[in-house]
Amino acid sequence: MWYFAWILGLGLALLLSVLANLYGDAREARAVVREGD
């Protein structure tokens, strides 16, 4: 069942990458709004 652990790790890394991208985009958007005020 080694492939199961491999797929799980790959999925987790992908999820973390997506979350990091969303967090970075939100932070940038907030910074832009603050500058525009």
mmCIF file of the N, C-alpha and C atoms, coordinates in Angstrom:
data_MODEL
# 
_entry.id   MODEL 
# 
loop_
_atom_site.group_PDB 
_atom_site.id 
_atom_site.type_symbol 
_atom_site.label_atom_id 
_atom_site.label_alt_id 
_atom_site.label_comp_id 
_atom_site.label_asym_id 
_atom_site.label_entity_id 
_atom_site.label_seq_id 
_atom_site.pdbx_PDB_ins_code 
_atom_site.Cartn_x 
_atom_site.Cartn_y 
_atom_site.Cartn_z 
_atom_site.occupancy 
_atom_site.B_iso_or_equiv 
_atom_site.pdbx_formal_charge 
_atom_site.auth_seq_id 
_atom_site.auth_comp_id 
_atom_site.auth_asym_id 
_atom_site.auth_atom_id 
_atom_site.pdbx_PDB_model_num 
ATOM 1   N N  . MET A 1 1  ? 0.827  -1.212 0.000  1.00 0.00 ? 1  MET A N  1 
ATOM 2   C CA . MET A 1 1  ? 0.000  0.000  0.000  1.00 0.00 ? 1  MET A CA 1 
ATOM 3   C C  . MET A 1 1  ? 0.860  1.260  0.000  1.00 0.00 ? 1  MET A C  1 
ATOM 4   N N  . TRP A 1 2  ? 2.115  1.160  -0.448 1.00 0.00 ? 2  TRP A N  1 
ATOM 5   C CA . TRP A 1 2  ? 2.993  2.335  -0.444 1.00 0.00 ? 2  TRP A CA 1 
ATOM 6   C C  . TRP A 1 2  ? 2.444  3.439  -1.339 1.00 0.00 ? 2  TRP A C  1 
ATOM 7   N N  . TYR A 1 3  ? 1.799  3.038  -2.434 1.00 0.00 ? 3  TYR A N  1 
ATOM 8   C CA . TYR A 1 3  ? 1.290  4.047  -3.362 1.00 0.00 ? 3  TYR A CA 1 
ATOM 9   C C  . TYR A 1 3  ? 0.201  4.901  -2.717 1.00 0.00 ? 3  TYR A C  1 
ATOM 10  N N  . PHE A 1 4  ? -0.543 4.328  -1.768 1.00 0.00 ? 4  PHE A N  1 
ATOM 11  C CA . PHE A 1 4  ? -1.591 5.090  -1.087 1.00 0.00 ? 4  PHE A CA 1 
ATOM 12  C C  . PHE A 1 4  ? -0.979 6.247  -0.302 1.00 0.00 ? 4  PHE A C  1 
ATOM 13  N N  . ALA A 1 5  ? 0.102  5.963  0.416  1.00 0.00 ? 5  ALA A N  1 
ATOM 14  C CA . ALA A 1 5  ? 0.781  7.006  1.200  1.00 0.00 ? 5  ALA A CA 1 
ATOM 15  C C  . ALA A 1 5  ? 1.376  8.057  0.259  1.00 0.00 ? 5  ALA A C  1 
ATOM 16  N N  . TRP A 1 6  ? 1.881  7.599  -0.894 1.00 0.00 ? 6  TRP A N  1 
ATOM 17  C CA . TRP A 1 6  ? 2.489  8.516  -1.857 1.00 0.00 ? 6  TRP A CA 1 
ATOM 18  C C  . TRP A 1 6  ? 1.437  9.471  -2.417 1.00 0.00 ? 6  TRP A C  1 
ATOM 19  N N  . ILE A 1 7  ? 0.274  8.930  -2.784 1.00 0.00 ? 7  ILE A N  1 
ATOM 20  C CA . ILE A 1 7  ? -0.814 9.753  -3.321 1.00 0.00 ? 7  ILE A CA 1 
ATOM 21  C C  . ILE A 1 7  ? -1.324 10.710 -2.253 1.00 0.00 ? 7  ILE A C  1 
ATOM 22  N N  . LEU A 1 8  ? -1.411 10.225 -1.007 1.00 0.00 ? 8  LEU A N  1 
ATOM 23  C CA . LEU A 1 8  ? -1.880 11.071 0.088  1.00 0.00 ? 8  LEU A CA 1 
ATOM 24  C C  . LEU A 1 8  ? -0.930 12.250 0.291  1.00 0.00 ? 8  LEU A C  1 
ATOM 25  N N  . GLY A 1 9  ? 0.374  11.969 0.272  1.00 0.00 ? 9  GLY A N  1 
ATOM 26  C CA . GLY A 1 9  ? 1.365  13.027 0.450  1.00 0.00 ? 9  GLY A CA 1 
ATOM 27  C C  . GLY A 1 9  ? 1.317  14.026 -0.698 1.00 0.00 ? 9  GLY A C  1 
ATOM 28  N N  . LEU A 1 10 ? 1.124  13.515 -1.903 1.00 0.00 ? 10 LEU A N  1 
ATOM 29  C CA . LEU A 1 10 ? 1.058  14.386 -3.077 1.00 0.00 ? 10 LEU A CA 1 
ATOM 30  C C  . LEU A 1 10 ? -0.171 15.288 -3.001 1.00 0.00 ? 10 LEU A C  1 
ATOM 31  N N  . GLY A 1 11 ? -1.298 14.709 -2.608 1.00 0.00 ? 11 GLY A N  1 
ATOM 32  C CA . GLY A 1 11 ? -2.528 15.487 -2.482 1.00 0.00 ? 11 GLY A CA 1 
ATOM 33  C C  . GLY A 1 11 ? -2.394 16.558 -1.412 1.00 0.00 ? 11 GLY A C  1 
ATOM 34  N N  . LEU A 1 12 ? -1.734 16.205 -0.310 1.00 0.00 ? 12 LEU A N  1 
ATOM 35  C CA . LEU A 1 12 ? -1.559 17.155 0.787  1.00 0.00 ? 12 LEU A CA 1 
ATOM 36  C C  . LEU A 1 12 ? -0.674 18.319 0.342  1.00 0.00 ? 12 LEU A C  1 
ATOM 37  N N  . ALA A 1 13 ? 0.392  18.011 -0.383 1.00 0.00 ? 13 ALA A N  1 
ATOM 38  C CA . ALA A 1 13 ? 1.295  19.053 -0.869 1.00 0.00 ? 13 ALA A CA 1 
ATOM 39  C C  . ALA A 1 13 ? 0.552  19.982 -1.842 1.00 0.00 ? 13 ALA A C  1 
ATOM 40  N N  . LEU A 1 14 ? -0.288 19.395 -2.687 1.00 0.00 ? 14 LEU A N  1 
ATOM 41  C CA . LEU A 1 14 ? -1.055 20.185 -3.650 1.00 0.00 ? 14 LEU A CA 1 
ATOM 42  C C  . LEU A 1 14 ? -2.035 21.097 -2.920 1.00 0.00 ? 14 LEU A C  1 
ATOM 43  N N  . LEU A 1 15 ? -2.690 20.554 -1.890 1.00 0.00 ? 15 LEU A N  1 
ATOM 44  C CA . LEU A 1 15 ? -3.650 21.341 -1.115 1.00 0.00 ? 15 LEU A CA 1 
ATOM 45  C C  . LEU A 1 15 ? -2.957 22.508 -0.424 1.00 0.00 ? 15 LEU A C  1 
ATOM 46  N N  . LEU A 1 16 ? -1.791 22.241 0.155  1.00 0.00 ? 16 LEU A N  1 
ATOM 47  C CA . LEU A 1 16 ? -1.041 23.300 0.833  1.00 0.00 ? 16 LEU A CA 1 
ATOM 48  C C  . LEU A 1 16 ? -0.634 24.384 -0.162 1.00 0.00 ? 16 LEU A C  1 
ATOM 49  N N  . SER A 1 17 ? -0.251 23.960 -1.364 1.00 0.00 ? 17 SER A N  1 
ATOM 50  C CA . SER A 1 17 ? 0.158  24.916 -2.393 1.00 0.00 ? 17 SER A CA 1 
ATOM 51  C C  . SER A 1 17 ? -1.006 25.825 -2.779 1.00 0.00 ? 17 SER A C  1 
ATOM 52  N N  . VAL A 1 18 ? -2.183 25.223 -2.956 1.00 0.00 ? 18 VAL A N  1 
ATOM 53  C CA . VAL A 1 18 ? -3.374 25.999 -3.324 1.00 0.00 ? 18 VAL A CA 1 
ATOM 54  C C  . VAL A 1 18 ? -3.750 26.958 -2.202 1.00 0.00 ? 18 VAL A C  1 
ATOM 55  N N  . LEU A 1 19 ? -3.714 26.469 -0.957 1.00 0.00 ? 19 LEU A N  1 
ATOM 56  C CA . LEU A 1 19 ? -4.051 27.318 0.189  1.00 0.00 ? 19 LEU A CA 1 
ATOM 57  C C  . LEU A 1 19 ? -3.073 28.482 0.294  1.00 0.00 ? 19 LEU A C  1 
ATOM 58  N N  . ALA A 1 20 ? -1.793 28.216 0.060  1.00 0.00 ? 20 ALA A N  1 
ATOM 59  C CA . ALA A 1 20 ? -0.777 29.270 0.142  1.00 0.00 ? 20 ALA A CA 1 
ATOM 60  C C  . ALA A 1 20 ? -1.034 30.324 -0.935 1.00 0.00 ? 20 ALA A C  1 
ATOM 61  N N  . ASN A 1 21 ? -1.429 29.876 -2.124 1.00 0.00 ? 21 ASN A N  1 
ATOM 62  C CA . ASN A 1 21 ? -1.722 30.816 -3.208 1.00 0.00 ? 21 ASN A CA 1 
ATOM 63  C C  . ASN A 1 21 ? -2.927 31.685 -2.870 1.00 0.00 ? 21 ASN A C  1 
ATOM 64  N N  . LEU A 1 22 ? -3.975 31.058 -2.334 1.00 0.00 ? 22 LEU A N  1 
ATOM 65  C CA . LEU A 1 22 ? -5.176 31.809 -1.967 1.00 0.00 ? 22 LEU A CA 1 
ATOM 66  C C  . LEU A 1 22 ? -4.860 32.813 -0.873 1.00 0.00 ? 22 LEU A C  1 
ATOM 67  N N  . TYR A 1 23 ? -4.077 32.392 0.118  1.00 0.00 ? 23 TYR A N  1 
ATOM 68  C CA . TYR A 1 23 ? -3.719 33.274 1.226  1.00 0.00 ? 23 TYR A CA 1 
ATOM 69  C C  . TYR A 1 23 ? -2.894 34.456 0.718  1.00 0.00 ? 23 TYR A C  1 
ATOM 70  N N  . GLY A 1 24 ? -1.961 34.183 -0.178 1.00 0.00 ? 24 GLY A N  1 
ATOM 71  C CA . GLY A 1 24 ? -1.118 35.241 -0.730 1.00 0.00 ? 24 GLY A CA 1 
ATOM 72  C C  . GLY A 1 24 ? -1.939 36.231 -1.542 1.00 0.00 ? 24 GLY A C  1 
ATOM 73  N N  . ASP A 1 25 ? -2.887 35.730 -2.337 1.00 0.00 ? 25 ASP A N  1 
ATOM 74  C CA . ASP A 1 25 ? -3.736 36.610 -3.135 1.00 0.00 ? 25 ASP A CA 1 
ATOM 75  C C  . ASP A 1 25 ? -4.593 37.490 -2.238 1.00 0.00 ? 25 ASP A C  1 
ATOM 76  N N  . ALA A 1 26 ? -5.162 36.908 -1.194 1.00 0.00 ? 26 ALA A N  1 
ATOM 77  C CA . ALA A 1 26 ? -6.022 37.666 -0.279 1.00 0.00 ? 26 ALA A CA 1 
ATOM 78  C C  . ALA A 1 26 ? -5.216 38.750 0.423  1.00 0.00 ? 26 ALA A C  1 
ATOM 79  N N  . ARG A 1 27 ? -3.990 38.410 0.824  1.00 0.00 ? 27 ARG A N  1 
ATOM 80  C CA . ARG A 1 27 ? -3.149 39.380 1.528  1.00 0.00 ? 27 ARG A CA 1 
ATOM 81  C C  . ARG A 1 27 ? -2.791 40.538 0.587  1.00 0.00 ? 27 ARG A C  1 
ATOM 82  N N  . GLU A 1 28 ? -2.496 40.218 -0.667 1.00 0.00 ? 28 GLU A N  1 
ATOM 83  C CA . GLU A 1 28 ? -2.169 41.262 -1.641 1.00 0.00 ? 28 GLU A CA 1 
ATOM 84  C C  . GLU A 1 28 ? -3.378 42.158 -1.895 1.00 0.00 ? 28 GLU A C  1 
ATOM 85  N N  . ALA A 1 29 ? -4.553 41.553 -2.000 1.00 0.00 ? 29 ALA A N  1 
ATOM 86  C CA . ALA A 1 29 ? -5.770 42.324 -2.254 1.00 0.00 ? 29 ALA A CA 1 
ATOM 87  C C  . ALA A 1 29 ? -6.024 43.281 -1.095 1.00 0.00 ? 29 ALA A C  1 
ATOM 88  N N  . ARG A 1 30 ? -5.828 42.798 0.135  1.00 0.00 ? 30 ARG A N  1 
ATOM 89  C CA . ARG A 1 30 ? -6.048 43.637 1.305  1.00 0.00 ? 30 ARG A CA 1 
ATOM 90  C C  . ARG A 1 30 ? -5.065 44.809 1.314  1.00 0.00 ? 30 ARG A C  1 
ATOM 91  N N  . ALA A 1 31 ? -3.821 44.542 0.913  1.00 0.00 ? 31 ALA A N  1 
ATOM 92  C CA . ALA A 1 31 ? -2.801 45.597 0.891  1.00 0.00 ? 31 ALA A CA 1 
ATOM 93  C C  . ALA A 1 31 ? -3.189 46.660 -0.144 1.00 0.00 ? 31 ALA A C  1 
ATOM 94  N N  . VAL A 1 32 ? -3.693 46.224 -1.287 1.00 0.00 ? 32 VAL A N  1 
ATOM 95  C CA . VAL A 1 32 ? -4.101 47.159 -2.343 1.00 0.00 ? 32 VAL A CA 1 
ATOM 96  C C  . VAL A 1 32 ? -5.259 48.022 -1.859 1.00 0.00 ? 32 VAL A C  1 
ATOM 97  N N  . VAL A 1 33 ? -6.221 47.406 -1.164 1.00 0.00 ? 33 VAL A N  1 
ATOM 98  C CA . VAL A 1 33 ? -7.379 48.156 -0.659 1.00 0.00 ? 33 VAL A CA 1 
ATOM 99  C C  . VAL A 1 33 ? -6.918 49.196 0.353  1.00 0.00 ? 33 VAL A C  1 
ATOM 100 N N  . ARG A 1 34 ? -5.973 48.815 1.217  1.00 0.00 ? 34 ARG A N  1 
ATOM 101 C CA . ARG A 1 34 ? -5.495 49.730 2.243  1.00 0.00 ? 34 ARG A CA 1 
ATOM 102 C C  . ARG A 1 34 ? -4.777 50.918 1.584  1.00 0.00 ? 34 ARG A C  1 
ATOM 103 N N  . GLU A 1 35 ? -4.026 50.649 0.518  1.00 0.00 ? 35 GLU A N  1 
ATOM 104 C CA . GLU A 1 35 ? -3.300 51.726 -0.162 1.00 0.00 ? 35 GLU A CA 1 
ATOM 105 C C  . GLU A 1 35 ? -4.277 52.670 -0.859 1.00 0.00 ? 35 GLU A C  1 
ATOM 106 N N  . GLY A 1 36 ? -5.358 52.109 -1.412 1.00 0.00 ? 36 GLY A N  1 
ATOM 107 C CA . GLY A 1 36 ? -6.316 52.928 -2.144 1.00 0.00 ? 36 GLY A CA 1 
ATOM 108 C C  . GLY A 1 36 ? -7.133 53.827 -1.233 1.00 0.00 ? 36 GLY A C  1 
ATOM 109 N N  . ASP A 1 37 ? -7.224 53.467 0.045  1.00 0.00 ? 37 ASP A N  1 
ATOM 110 C CA . ASP A 1 37 ? -8.051 54.256 0.956  1.00 0.00 ? 37 ASP A CA 1 
ATOM 111 C C  . ASP A 1 37 ? -7.528 55.645 1.087  1.00 0.00 ? 37 ASP A C  1 
# 
